[in-house]
Amino acid sequence: MRHQRILASALAAALLLPLAACGAAEPEPSATPDPHEGMEYISIGDYYDWITPAEGLETAGFTQDDFYLREDGIVEYRGDEYETRLGVDVSFYQGDIDWQAVADSGVEFAMIRCGYRGYGEEGNMAEDEKFRQNMEGALAAGLDVGVYFFSQSLGAIEAAEEALYVLDLIEGYDLTMPVAFDWEPVEQAERYDEVDSEAITSSAIVFCEMIEDAGYTPCVYLYRYIAYYEYEMERLSEYPLWVGAPGYWDDFYYEHGMWQFSTTGDIPGIEADVDLNLQYLPVEAAGPPEDSAK
C-alpha cells in the first residue's frame, strides 16, 4: 500500500508541472536598439538621409511657415527672429551687368567671384575676368559688396596660397560683406581624388584664419551634401556659413548667415540667370553691416 501511495503522489506531481508552466510569465523580449538614436533625418536636396549632428554648431530651426515664395521667384522670410536682405552672387558667367538697375530692383548686396583655382593637376589660380568690373559697378551703385574664391585646394598650404591671392585682389576695395571660401567637388577634375575631408576642412580653416587676421570677415560657402558628407563640420563652428540650398524654404540644419535660395534668378540689369541670396540679420542687430575690413 505504501508503494501505491508514493506512486500516486508522483503521478499527481507530474500532472501538475505542465499546468504550472502554462501559468508562468514568459520573459519579455529584449528591446530592439534604435539604429538612428542621436541622429536627425534631414534634406540633402533631392533626398533625405539620417545624419549625426556635429558637435558645437547651433541649429537653424527654420520651418516652412517662416518663408513665402513670391510669384517673381523671390523668397521672403516671415519669421520674427531675423531681418533679411536680398543679394546676388555673380561671376563672369553673368556677363556685363547694369549694377544701377540691379540696385534699383531692390537688391542690397552682391557677392562677387574674385578668382578661382583650376581643375587641372597644376591647379593654377586666376582672377575672374569680370571681377574688377563687377566690383567697381556694384560699389558705385551703392551695394554692400563681398567676394568669394572658388577653391580646389588640396590642403592647408594651397589654401594659404589662395588666401594671399585673394587678399592681393581685394586690396583697396571697400568690402562690407564677407570674404568666402568656396570649395566644391568636381569629379571630373584631375585633383579630386587627392583630397579628403580632413584636407578640405583644413583648407577652409586656414583660408578663414588668414582672411580674419587681415581684418576681413571670413565665411565658408557650402551646400547640403558637402556639409553633411565632406566637411568635418565640428571644426568649422567658429566661422559663419553661407549655404547653397535652392528651394522655397531654408531647410539647412545648421545655423548660417546667408542662404542661396535660387540659381536661376531673374533680376533687372542681369541678362543671364543669377544666384539669389538672403542675408539673415538677428532682429536685435538688424541694419546695414559694419565694414568688414580694417
Protein Blocks (a to p, Z undefined) as FASTA:
>chain_A
ZZmmmmmmmmmmmmmmmmmmmmpccddddddddfkgoiacddehjaccdddddehiacek
iafklpccdfkopacdfbfkbccdddddddfknopadfklmmmnopabdcddfbdcdfbl
nopacddfklmmmmmmmmmnopacddddddfbfbjklmmmmmmmmmmmmgoiacfbdcdd
dddddfkbmklmmpcfklmmmmmmmmmmmmmmnopacdddddfklmmmmpcfklmmmpcc
ddddedjbdfbfbdcfbdcfbfkbccehiabdcddddddddfklgccdddfbZZ
